[in-house]
Structure formats: structure tokens, C-alpha cells
Amino acid sequence: MTFAATPAVTFASGGETLLGVLHLPGGDGPHPIVVLLHGFPGNERNFDLAQELRRQGYAALVFHYRGSWGVGGDWSWAHVLEDAAAVVAAVREDPRLDPRRVAVVGHSVGGFAALMTAAADPAVQAVASVAGFDLGAAAASPHASLVADWAGELLPLRGTSAEALVAEMEAAGPSWQLAGLAPRLAGRPVLLIGTGRDPVSPPEVHHHPLVSAYGGSRLEHHVFPTDHALSDHRVALSRTVAEFLDRHL
């Protein structure tokens, strides 16, 4: 019999070694795998979600991007996207995991990265964005306060500045607007969870436009009356994500 385990794992991306923790369920594999993408700067890493998914029979991976929390390299939005894509590709090579049953779930900027990763990788079977932060929509909206807001989040990061992050977002502009991904996500299960008491990613900017753009029978969407970290809705979050994956992965 194979028992549950929580091994440390590493991944190569951009010449750096990314650090992660894999939550493996008991029983014979290969197991369906859920890659969990944390946001900026990664204070909330959704380990409770990883543990709940493991209890439901999924392997769940939590990892850090380049330039964050002791991982080498520099933090940037582009590196978040590159690292997410590299990790999703790498988990398909792990014999403990089922390469045909891969989902990506992200929170905040991780939600942005989850949708971008799934849109670029048709082999991702299901994707969920939780309190997703749409960098393209933010670039198109008034964002003068972001330099001050982001400057206070940089301590766990290296190789960047709030000014550099705003400039990168502005340079990408419409190419990072998540509503534009609708054609590439059409026909695949998408879960969007907005947060109604959230000044970071207010649903009027970051959630409702995606619901309108994605539409269709395979879209599931909710707005929970909670803050950006879903501080008082963690059980509801875990259940909603697990039930979504049960239907589609």
C-alpha cells in the first residue's frame, strides 16, 4: 500500500531552481495533479486548499516563483508566467502523476497566471482563478496608487521594484487582458471566484468582465462576500474548488 506523503520537489525554470512541496494522496497512482499558483508576493500560499485536495484524492503542488521567498533569480510578472508554464509541463513527466489529468488553480496574480497558462497550454484540463488580479485590466484602469501599494509587498522578493512592476504591466497592456483569452479557453472547464469585499481585485474590474467574456456551459462563477484572501471563506473555497475538479478532472 502506498501512503500519503509530502515530499519537497524542485523544478528548473529560467536557469533557476524553483522550490515546491507536493501533497501526494495515499493509494496507487498516478494521481490527478492540481498546480496551485500563489499571488503577489505569496503571503497566502493556499496550503489549506492543498491539504483538502489531497483528502479528495488529488495531488496538489505548491511552489515559489523565481525571485520569491529565497528562490534565486528576479521577480517579474513575465517570470511568474514562465515559471508556471515550466512547472505545469514538468509535472507531466512525474510518474506519480497523471499527465492526462492536470488542473491549474491560482489566487490573485496566481489566478491571472492560471488563466494565461491554461490558455497557452491546451493539455490543461481545467482551470480556476480565485480573486484573480487581471493585470491587463489594471493597466487600462486608473492605477496611480499601485506603486505605493506594491512597494509595501516587496520584502519577500528580489530583483524588482514597484515602479518596475507597474512599468512591465503597462508595457504588456491589452495583451494581458484576461477577457481576451476567451477563444482559447472555449470548451474547457473554467471556475471564476470573485471576492465582494476586496479593494485589491474588485469584482467590477477583475471578475464580472471575465464572466461576460467567457460565458458558456463550462463556466462556473461565484462572488463570495469576503476579502482578497478569502479569510472567512476558506472552507467554502476548498469545497467549491474540489467539487469543480470532481466534475471536470
N, C-alpha and C positions, 0 to 999 in steps of 0.2 A: 504494500500500500504506500502511496506517495502522500506525504504530509504537507500541510501548508508551510510556506517559508517566505522570508522577506530578505532576499539577497540584495546586496549592493551591486550595481551594474554601472558600466561606463559605455560611452558612445563617442565616436570620433566625428568632429564637425569643424570645418574651417581651420584645421591644424591644431585644434584644442581637444581636450578630453572632457566631455560632459559627465557629470556625476548624477546618478539616479538611484532610486530604490524601487524594486519590483515586488509587488504584492502578489504572490502566487497562491492560488487556492489548492486545497488538497485534492486527491484523486488523480486519475490518469489524464494526461494532456493529449494533444496540445490544447491549450485553453484559449478562448477568445480573449483579445487584448484591448484594453482601453488606455490610450495615452492621454494623461492629464497634463494640460498646459497651464502653468500659473501665470499670473499677471505681473504688473509693474509695481514694485520691484520684486514681489514674491513673498510678502509677509504672510499671505494666505496661500498655502500650498495644497489645500484640499485633501489632507491625509485622511480625514474622516470619510470623505467620499471614496477614497481608495479602499479603505477597510470595508465599507459597506458593499462595494462592488465585489470584493473578494468573497465576502459571505454569500453573495449571489452567484458565485461560480466564475467570475471574470478575473483574469489577471489585470492588475492596474499598475501603471508606471507613473511615478512622479520623478521629474528630473529638473536640473537647473540649466539655463541657457548660458552661453558664453558671457563672461564679464559679470556674473552674478554669484553672490554667496560663495566666494572662494574659487570658482571655476575660472581658468585662465581666459585671456582674450578680452576684448572690449564689448561692452553692451551697445547694441543699437537695435532699432526696430527690424532692420533687414536681417541682422544676425538671429533675432528671435525666429523669423520666418525660415531662415536657412537651417537652423538647429532643429526646429520642429519637423521639417521635411526629412532631415537626415535621420532623426530618431524613428519616425514612422516607417521609413524604409528599412532601418536596421532591425526593428522588432520582427519583421517578416522572416528574417534569417535565423531567429532563435527557435530551435526545435521544440522548446517547451510551449511555444505559442502558435496559434493557428493563423497562418498568413491570409486565409480567406475571410477571417472574421476580425477586422481591425476597425476600431472606432476612435475618434478624437474628440475630447471634451475639454473646453477651455474656459477660464474665468477672466473677465476684464480684457486686458490686452491678449491674454491667452485665448479668449473667445474669438477675437479678431484673427489670431494666428490659426485657430482651429478651422474656421471657415475658409481662410485663404489656403491652408494646407489641403483640405478636402477638395476644394475647387481645382487645385493643381494636380491632384492625385486621384484618379477615378477608382483606384482599388480601395480607398477608404469607404467602408460600408455604411457608416452612419456618423453624424457629427452633431455636437451640441455646443452652443455658446451660452454662457451664464453671465449676466450683467456685462455683456460684451461691449468693448470700447472700440468704436468704429473710427479708426484714425483718419480715413478719408473724409468722413462726415465732420469730424472735429476740425480738419484743415479748412473745410468750406464754411465753418461757423465761426462766430466771434470766439477767439481763444487767447486773448491778451493775458489772461490770468494763468495760463498753463506754465509759463516759465517759473513763476513763483510757486505754483502748486507742485511741480515736478522737482524743483530744486530741493525740497524737503524730503524727497524719497531716495536720494542718491547714495546714501551711506553703504548699502549692501552691494553697490555696483562699482564698476571701474571702467575707465577709458571713455567717459562721456560727460555731458553737461546738460542741464535743462535746455540751454539755448541750442545745443546741437540736436537734441531730440525734436524740438519744435521745428528746426530748420529741415530735418530729414522728413518729418511729416508733411510740411508744406511742399517740399520738392516732389514727393510722391503724389500728392494731391488726389485727383479723381481716380488714379489707378489703384488706390487703396480704399475706395468706397465700396463697402460690402454689398450694397444693393446691386452693384454691377456683376456680382458673382452668380446671380440667379440662373442664367442659362447653363452654367457649368455644374450647378447643384441640382438641376431639374431631374426629378425621378429618383433622387436619393433621400433617405430619411434625414430630416433636419429638425432639431429641437432648439428653440429660442426661449430663453428665460430672461425676462426683464425684471427690473427692481424699481418699485414705485417710489421709494423714499431715498433716492440716490442722486446726489449732486454730481457724482463723478461721471456716470453714464446715464443721464436722464432718458427715460424711455421715449420721449418725444423726438429725440435726436438719434438714439442708438438702437432702439428696438422696433418701434412702430413702422418706420420706413422699410425695415427688412421684412417684416410680416407682410406688408403690402407687396413688396417686390417678389418674395419667394412663393407665397400662396401655394395652392395645390394640395392634393390629398395626403402627401407625405410630409407636410409641415405640421409640427406641433408647437404651440406657443402659449406662454403664460406670462403674467406680470404678478410677481409676489409683492405684497406690501411690506417691503423690508429695505435695508440699506445695501450698500455696494458689496459688502462681504457676506450678505445674507445671514447676519449674525443670529437672528431669531427664527430662521427658516432652514436650518441645516438638515434636519430630519426630512422635511418636505422636499428639499433639494435632492437628497440622496434617493428618496423613494421615486421622485419624478424621473431622475436620470436612469435609475435601474429599470424602472418599468418601460421607459422608452427603449432602452437597449434590449430588454427581453422581447419586445415586439419586432425588433429590426436587425439584431445582430446574430 
